[in-house]
Amino acid sequence: MRRARRLAGALVAVGALLLAGCTSDAKDTGGRVTLAFQSLAWQKESVDANKQLVREWNAEHPDIHVEYVQGSWDGVHDQLLTSFEGGEAPDIIHDASDDLADFAYGGYLADLRDYLPRRLKSGIPQRSWETATFGDGIYGVPFLQEPRVLIANAKLLKKSGVRIPTPDDPWTWDEFRRITEELGAEGGGKGTYGVAWPLKEPVSATLNLSLSTGGRMFHRGADGKVTIRFDAADEVMPRTVHDQVNIDGSASDATLGMGGSDTLPGFFAGKYAMVPLGFSYRQQIVQQAPKGFDWQVLPAPAGADGLTQGVSPQTLSIAEDSPHKKEAAQFIDFLLQPRNMVRLALGDWMLPTGTAALKAPALRTPKNDWAAGTALASHLRSAPAQSVRGYPEWKDKVATPAFQEYYSGAIDLDELRHRLVDDGNLVLARYQR
């Protein structure tokens, strides 16, 4: 969950990383190894869980001391790059899989294949390992993930009489569009919309949800080079959003530039019947919703590939320059034991990747719709652009403005395709010479 980021936190993290590097580089005395663990946890429950696990490790391992370093999601890529180039990176690095490609290919992260114990390797599905695999190596351990879901106003849904989707019988994208029209009509023209799409950062939402319709956009050839295509399967999700906003009037155009948290006040006020959000937003809803507000989690619409969607799990990596890779891997193994992975998942309101952890009763309870998210875990796949070099530039310079203009109605589908494909392939070509 990467929200509520603050520049101040980023600056603090820079200083913390430098201190961490100094600690990591210091000569160990008395036979004790000292490891710096940079955590990006930011919610109180999550920070508390991480710090408590570090304390437990240190109590049980007096010869391998772990120092907790508080990082920040704000500008983490640049912070890590600075620390890598300065030789001051923390030993154990918390990040997200979609941020690892440049570090993995650049030689900054250790290939973990020779360090991970068999228990950890077998306890996480291969589909999750693929999110942190670059070339032949594994450069992070994926441990937390979240599907995108529909958070719905249960009272409005019940009043409308629409069919309530389930993971076994979800809405199709066409059905979803029709139902948002019906829900908007229920407002009687009083400013109620069927859905609010918070698409301030539209690219990952579009790519990941398009996996349900078979859309991939990035295609790797036999020579290993990646090219972009925008085929019929890639059109379904973005065309649905465009038409909801610009043709049906069932989606608010005012929310297109918002982040997820920005839509919650309107959602609580009954302005939107549904909001597509990450699963972890449930925590904010529990904390902020007015007393008596009735909400529920619904699966995202399904396409030709069912409920499949892309994710970029949170990861734990080891710096290539760390002199204590074996000990760092031991700590990661401890941190991600099933019972501990459950604690981390509960702290972040996300799903663990581990198959044993996913069976925990605490993650399968109807309370706060935990069970609704757990039911989607088997449908989560590696985000389409995980291993594509040049993706960050394509996303920032080409795809983000193109999708924003398309969703607002400023350009049509043909112009969107031209920008994504023609302009996009020029960007990727520079990284694949």
Helices and strands as residue ranges (DSSP letters): H 7-25, E 33-39, H 44-60, E 64-70, H 76-85, E 92-96, G 97-99, H 101-105, G 112-114, H 118-123, H 126-129, G 130-132, E 133-134, E 137-138, E 141-145, E 148-153, H 154-160, H 173-186, H 202-210, G 211-213, E 218-220, E 226-228, H 232-243, I 244-248, G 253-255, G 260-263, H 264-268, E 274-278, G 279-281, H 282-288, E 295-299, E 309-311, E 314-318, H 325-335, H 338-348, E 351-352, H 355-358, G 361-363, G 367-369, H 370-374, G 377-379, E 380-382, H 391-393, I 394-399, H 400-408, H 413-418, I 419-423, H 424-430
